């Protein structure tokens, strides 16, 4: 039986590949790993089952240093996002087979439109799934507190967007004090999903917070695609705290933006939103204070008018009462004077009568009428039983006294 050396076999494979793949071809795959070394990128490409996680194909690829400089000039910062783990890419590759190192794909170009198209297709499918499950608009129905002070912030500690957010809210011109608690999370790449969902869950378990804020700075649509994730969208929708997002500045909203309570374009705009929210509450208090003051002034003015009216009525009533009282006093004085005069006249008549009676009862006048007064032992006698018959008595008449001896009648 004939046999081939491994080298001969590999050399044969190399000739077959060179013969059939003389020109570069376009292939699409998912990046499972990408490592940079000395300006060159060594990439692991995979293909999974449709609607599954099972890997059905794998190949290694490389971007040489000069090619990477070409791609960087062509695509700018987007090239780094395209080479991130989990990104679906369309690559122009030259198939290279080496007898010792085996098969590898030498990447010559990248089609960013394919990646963006795949992201949009996935995004639309996720949105449709969330809508079918009734999760869109769920978080929006949670009312924001009247005053927001304690905020759970989900972002990378070193992200420019996070720093901008902190600066904007801490230096607000109204002097409002906010308590910010950072839940560190990667906001780009394949790690974002696990870290952001974990941070949302942790924030919901803390009763201190009024809301959750998710912020990251601007970037390409591919940079922001980490937030076009079903699990992140579902976690935001079911959050018991209202979630505010300030993710980049793209025209299209991410899935996270669509299910959040409020989607605000930039981190600084989120800070302004929170400040203006508290300003609105303070303004409503000031308006209420003004309304209370105006209402109080109106009531006081009405009461003052009423008091003046009462004062006027009291003065008028008092004058009338005093006039009536004066008339009554005058009438009473006249009545007293009349009564006194009548009483004096009546008593004067009585006195005259008494005087007349006294005059009539005067002993001299009595003696003039023929009466006599009998006296014995310096005591006037009014009854025969009072007379001492053994001694004389004195009989007083009008013109003199007579001594006589009493004789007791038998």
Protein Blocks (a to p, Z undefined) as FASTA:
>chain_A
ZZddfklmmmmmmmmmmmmmmbccddddddfbdcdeehiacdddddddehiabdfbdcdd
dddfklmmmmmmmnmmmlmmmmpghiacdddddddddfklopadddfbdcfklmmmmmmm
mmmmmmmmmmmnopgoklmmpccdfbdfbdcddddfklmklmmmmmmmmmpcklpacddd
dddddfedjklmmmmmmmmmmmmmpmkbmbdcdddddddfklmmmmmcfklmmmmmmpcb
dcdddehjbfbdcfklmmmmbdcfbfklmmmmmmmmmmmmmmmmmmmmmmmmmmmmmmmm
mmmmmmmmmmmmmmmmmmmmmmmmmmmmmmmmmmmmmmmmmmmmmmmmmmmmmmmmmmmm
pmklmmmnopacddeehiacfbfklpcfkbccddddfkbccdddddddZZ
